[in-house]
Structure formats: structure tokens, C-alpha cells
């Protein structure tokens, strides 16, 4: 599976992009917290297993802890709250001591830290599921199982019609929402575009699932493509962590409504 370098470079590179696009609302504190959790977060259990085996102390406990914590959801449920307390305190201390800049002059709250911990955990497994166990992880195997590999995939007329109609609705719906001369605000256009994507993606997944799991024998949902697995994987491990990062940003008027820390 990927080591410290890919996990942290992927998360920190994403964080730097958000820092630039948000004009500092996603601060260096956000970026560092997200990057650290993208690597070290779920791998705390692996480190404890290595430490216990090296010291020869409580090896079964270290192994059980590694299996329990190295999970995209159990890690957050078990350690999310205590780590959010730790990271928010560290953020405040780093700001007060002048170790790490915050464009808005405020430290991370526990809520922001919890969102970044969750985002880091999901981003960690985004890489792990793709590049561990020689490409035979259970998640990656399931993604491929939603495709058609037993023989040449048949091209069903109803699949062409349904998938084509959904893609056309997505394209022209987006154009309509963001058309020239629209009286909608940018925020409204954004929210309506997100709703459009979610609706089309949900219908697309329902179509694929019905062809794979409801029909006997199963049919090729979209030729040989594993679209159901790919869409669900992207939703959980790619879009969700980035949405959590965006939700953790400081608000635009944060510097006006919150008293800045003395530096």
C-alpha cells in the first residue's frame, strides 16, 4: 500500500489548491491537519502494532488495535473526538507562538478539526483501496465486479437509451442552469448544479444496480464498464473528503465576527 510520501503529498497538494482558491479561508492549519491525518491517522494502529512487536509488549493487543483503527469509519468514531481536541489545542498554540501562520488570525475549532480528520481518513483509503494487496483489495475487487468481464459485453438497446438520456439531461441541464442572462446568483447556480449532478448520479446508479442485482441473470449495465462501483467509490472517497475540507473553511466574514488571537 502507499507509504507516507504519496498520502501526504496527495493531501497537502489538494490542501494547497484549496488555500489558493479560497484566498486563505482554507488556512495552513487546515492543510497541515488534513495532510497529517491522511497518512498518520488510520495508520496509528499500524504504528502501535510495530511498536508493540519491537518492544515485545502486548503484541496481540497491538495487532488487534491496528485492525480496528485502520478503517475509514472506525478510526473517526474511536479517535475523532480526542484527536479533534488535540489538534485544535495544537492549532491555537502554534498560532500563539508564531509557529504556523493563519491568514485570518484564528485557530481551528474542534468542529473544523473533526471534519479534517474525517476527510483525511477517507483520503487515506482513496489511495489504499486502489494500490494495496497487489490490486486485489476487497473494495477494488468489488468495484471491478460491477463490470462485465466474463465475455464480450453485449450492447443492449435499453442501456444505450437510458444512459444516453441521462448524459444528455446532465449536459443540457447544466447549460440551462448556467445560461447567459440568467438572474440566478452564483451561489444559486452552484447549488442547483450540485443538485442536478446528484439526481443524475443517483438515477445512473439505480439503473446499474437494477441490471446487476435485480435481474436474473444479470445484464451488462453499461457495456463492460464498472460504472456503479466507480461512481460509489468516487462519491465516498474522493468527493466526500473534499466537501468536508470545503465545509471546514473559515467563513468569509470570520475575521469580522471572531476576535483574533493575540500574536
C-alpha positions as CSV (number, residue, x, y, z in Angstrom):
1,X,0.0,0.0,0.0
2,X,1.1,3.6,-0.4
3,X,3.6,4.9,2.2
4,X,3.9,8.3,3.9
5,X,5.0,10.2,0.8
6,X,2.1,9.6,-1.5
7,X,-0.5,10.0,1.3
8,X,0.8,13.3,2.5
9,X,1.8,14.7,-0.9
10,X,-1.7,14.0,-2.3
11,X,-3.4,15.6,0.7
12,X,-1.1,18.5,1.0
13,X,-1.3,19.2,-2.7
14,X,-5.0,19.2,-2.5
15,X,-4.9,21.5,0.5
16,X,-2.6,24.0,-1.2
17,X,-5.0,24.2,-4.1
18,X,-7.8,24.9,-1.7
19,X,-5.7,27.5,0.1
20,X,-5.1,29.4,-3.2
21,X,-8.7,29.2,-4.4
22,X,-10.2,30.2,-1.0
23,X,-7.8,33.1,-0.5
24,X,-6.7,31.8,2.9
25,X,-10.1,30.5,4.2
26,X,-8.5,27.1,4.0
27,X,-5.5,28.0,6.0
28,X,-2.1,26.4,6.5
29,X,-3.6,25.0,9.8
30,X,-6.3,23.2,7.7
31,X,-3.8,22.0,5.2
32,X,-1.4,20.5,7.8
33,X,-4.1,18.9,9.8
34,X,-5.6,17.3,6.7
35,X,-2.3,16.1,5.4
36,X,-1.2,14.6,8.8
37,X,-4.4,12.7,9.1
38,X,-4.4,11.5,5.5
39,X,-1.3,9.5,6.4
40,X,-0.7,9.0,10.1
41,X,-4.4,9.0,11.1
42,X,-5.6,5.5,10.2
43,X,-2.0,4.2,10.4
44,X,-1.8,5.0,14.1
45,X,-2.8,1.4,14.6
46,X,-0.1,0.1,12.3
47,X,2.5,2.1,14.2
48,X,1.2,0.8,17.5
49,X,1.5,-2.8,16.2
50,X,5.1,-2.1,15.0
51,X,6.0,-0.6,18.4
52,X,4.5,-3.4,20.4
53,X,6.3,-6.0,18.3
54,X,9.6,-4.1,18.5
55,X,9.3,-3.8,22.3
56,X,7.8,-7.2,22.7
57,X,5.0,-5.9,24.8
58,X,1.3,-6.7,24.3
59,X,1.7,-7.8,20.7
60,X,-1.8,-9.3,20.4
61,X,-3.3,-6.0,21.6
62,X,-1.2,-4.0,19.2
63,X,-2.3,-6.2,16.3
64,X,-6.0,-6.0,17.3
65,X,-5.7,-2.2,17.6
66,X,-4.2,-1.9,14.2
67,X,-7.0,-3.9,12.6
68,X,-9.7,-1.9,14.4
69,X,-8.3,1.6,13.7
70,X,-7.2,1.0,10.1
71,X,-10.7,1.6,8.9
72,X,-12.2,4.7,7.2
73,X,-15.1,4.9,9.7
74,X,-13.9,3.2,12.9
75,X,-10.9,5.5,13.1
76,X,-13.2,8.6,13.2
77,X,-15.7,7.0,15.6
78,X,-13.0,5.9,18.0
79,X,-10.4,8.6,17.8
80,X,-12.1,11.5,16.1
81,X,-13.2,13.4,19.2
82,X,-10.0,13.1,21.3
83,X,-7.9,13.9,18.2
84,X,-10.0,17.0,17.5
85,X,-9.3,18.2,21.0
86,X,-5.6,17.6,20.4
87,X,-5.4,19.3,17.0
88,X,-7.5,22.3,18.0
89,X,-5.2,22.9,21.0
90,X,-2.1,22.4,18.9
91,X,-3.5,24.9,16.3
92,X,-4.1,27.5,19.0
93,X,-0.6,27.0,20.5
94,X,1.1,27.2,17.1
95,X,-0.7,30.4,16.3
96,X,0.1,32.0,19.7
97,X,3.8,31.0,19.5
98,X,4.0,32.1,15.9
99,X,5.0,28.7,14.5
100,X,2.4,28.5,11.8
101,X,0.5,31.3,10.1
102,X,-3.2,31.6,9.8
103,X,-4.4,34.2,7.2
104,X,-7.4,35.1,9.3
105,X,-5.5,35.0,12.6
106,X,-7.7,32.3,14.2
107,X,-7.1,28.8,15.2
108,X,-9.1,25.7,14.2
109,X,-12.1,24.8,16.2
110,X,-12.9,21.2,17.3
111,X,-15.6,21.0,14.7
112,X,-13.3,22.0,11.9
113,X,-10.7,19.5,13.2
114,X,-13.2,16.7,13.2
115,X,-14.2,17.4,9.6
116,X,-10.5,17.4,8.6
117,X,-9.8,14.2,10.5
118,X,-12.8,12.6,8.7
119,X,-11.6,13.9,5.3
120,X,-8.0,12.7,6.0
121,X,-9.2,9.2,6.8
122,X,-11.3,8.9,3.6
123,X,-8.4,10.3,1.5
124,X,-6.1,7.8,3.1
125,X,-8.3,4.9,1.9
126,X,-8.8,6.5,-1.5
127,X,-5.1,5.6,-2.2
128,X,-5.1,2.4,-0.1
129,X,-8.0,0.7,-1.8
130,X,-6.5,1.4,-5.3
131,X,-2.9,0.4,-4.6
132,X,-2.8,-2.2,-1.8
133,X,-2.8,-6.0,-1.8
134,X,-1.4,-6.2,-5.4
135,X,-4.6,-4.7,-6.8
136,X,-6.8,-7.4,-5.1
137,X,-8.2,-5.5,-2.1
138,X,-11.9,-6.3,-1.3
139,X,-13.1,-2.9,-2.3
140,X,-11.2,-2.8,-5.6
141,X,-12.4,-6.3,-6.4
142,X,-16.0,-5.2,-5.7
143,X,-15.6,-2.2,-8.0
144,X,-14.5,-4.4,-10.8
145,X,-17.3,-6.9,-10.1
146,X,-19.8,-4.3,-11.2
147,X,-18.4,-4.5,-14.7
148,X,-18.8,-7.3,-17.3
149,X,-15.7,-9.4,-17.7
150,X,-16.9,-13.0,-18.4
151,X,-17.2,-12.5,-22.2
152,X,-17.6,-9.7,-24.7
153,X,-20.1,-7.3,-23.2
154,X,-23.4,-7.1,-25.1
155,X,-24.6,-3.6,-26.1
156,X,-28.3,-3.5,-25.0
157,X,-30.5,-1.0,-26.7
158,X,-32.3,0.0,-23.5
159,X,-28.9,0.6,-21.8
160,X,-27.9,2.9,-24.7
161,X,-31.2,4.8,-24.4
162,X,-31.2,5.2,-20.6
163,X,-27.5,6.1,-20.3
164,X,-27.6,8.5,-23.3
165,X,-30.7,10.2,-21.9
166,X,-29.2,10.7,-18.5
167,X,-26.0,12.2,-20.0
168,X,-28.0,14.5,-22.3
169,X,-30.0,15.7,-19.3
170,X,-26.8,16.3,-17.4
171,X,-25.2,18.4,-20.1
172,X,-28.2,20.4,-21.2
173,X,-29.5,20.8,-17.6
174,X,-26.1,22.3,-16.7
175,X,-26.2,24.6,-19.7
176,X,-29.7,25.8,-18.7
177,X,-28.8,26.5,-15.1
178,X,-25.7,28.5,-16.1
179,X,-27.1,30.1,-19.2
180,X,-26.2,33.7,-20.2
181,X,-28.6,36.3,-18.9
182,X,-29.8,34.1,-16.0
183,X,-31.0,36.1,-13.0
184,X,-29.7,33.5,-10.6
185,X,-26.8,34.3,-8.3
186,X,-23.6,32.3,-8.5
187,X,-24.4,30.6,-5.2
188,X,-27.9,29.5,-6.6
189,X,-26.4,28.3,-9.8
190,X,-23.8,26.3,-7.8
191,X,-26.4,24.7,-5.6
192,X,-28.7,23.9,-8.5
193,X,-25.8,22.4,-10.4
194,X,-24.9,20.2,-7.5
195,X,-28.5,19.0,-7.1
196,X,-28.6,18.2,-10.8
197,X,-25.4,16.1,-10.6
198,X,-26.7,14.3,-7.5
199,X,-30.0,13.5,-9.2
200,X,-28.4,12.2,-12.4
201,X,-25.8,10.2,-10.5
202,X,-28.5,8.6,-8.3
203,X,-30.6,7.6,-11.3
204,X,-27.4,6.3,-13.0
205,X,-26.6,4.2,-10.0
206,X,-30.1,2.9,-9.7
207,X,-30.1,1.8,-13.3
208,X,-26.7,0.0,-12.9
209,X,-27.8,-1.7,-9.7
210,X,-31.1,-2.9,-11.2
211,X,-29.2,-4.5,-14.1
212,X,-26.6,-6.1,-11.8
213,X,-28.5,-7.2,-8.7
214,X,-32.2,-7.3,-9.6
215,X,-32.3,-9.1,-12.9
216,X,-31.6,-12.8,-13.1
217,X,-29.4,-13.5,-14.9
218,X,-27.6,-10.2,-14.5
219,X,-27.1,-7.9,-17.5
220,X,-24.3,-5.6,-18.6
221,X,-25.5,-2.2,-17.2
222,X,-23.2,-0.1,-19.4
223,X,-21.4,-2.5,-21.7
224,X,-18.3,-3.8,-19.9
225,X,-17.9,-0.7,-17.7
226,X,-17.9,-0.9,-13.9
227,X,-19.8,2.4,-13.6
228,X,-21.7,1.6,-10.4
229,X,-18.5,0.7,-8.4
230,X,-16.6,3.7,-9.8
231,X,-19.3,6.2,-9.0
232,X,-19.9,5.0,-5.5
233,X,-16.1,4.8,-4.8
234,X,-15.6,8.4,-6.1
235,X,-18.6,9.7,-4.1
236,X,-17.3,8.2,-0.8
237,X,-13.5,8.5,-1.1
238,X,-13.0,11.5,-3.5
239,X,-15.9,13.9,-3.4
240,X,-16.9,13.5,0.3
241,X,-13.4,14.3,1.7
242,X,-13.1,17.4,-0.5
243,X,-16.6,18.5,0.5
244,X,-15.6,18.1,4.2
245,X,-12.5,20.2,3.6
246,X,-14.6,22.9,1.9
247,X,-17.1,22.8,4.8
248,X,-14.2,23.3,7.3
249,X,-13.1,26.6,5.8
250,X,-13.4,29.8,7.7
251,X,-16.4,31.8,6.7
252,X,-15.8,34.9,4.6
253,X,-16.6,37.3,7.4
254,X,-14.8,35.2,10.1
255,X,-12.3,37.9,10.8
256,X,-15.1,40.4,11.5
257,X,-17.1,38.1,13.8
258,X,-14.4,36.4,15.7
259,X,-11.8,38.1,17.9
260,X,-8.3,37.4,16.6
261,X,-5.8,35.7,18.9
262,X,-3.0,37.9,20.2
263,X,0.2,37.2,18.4
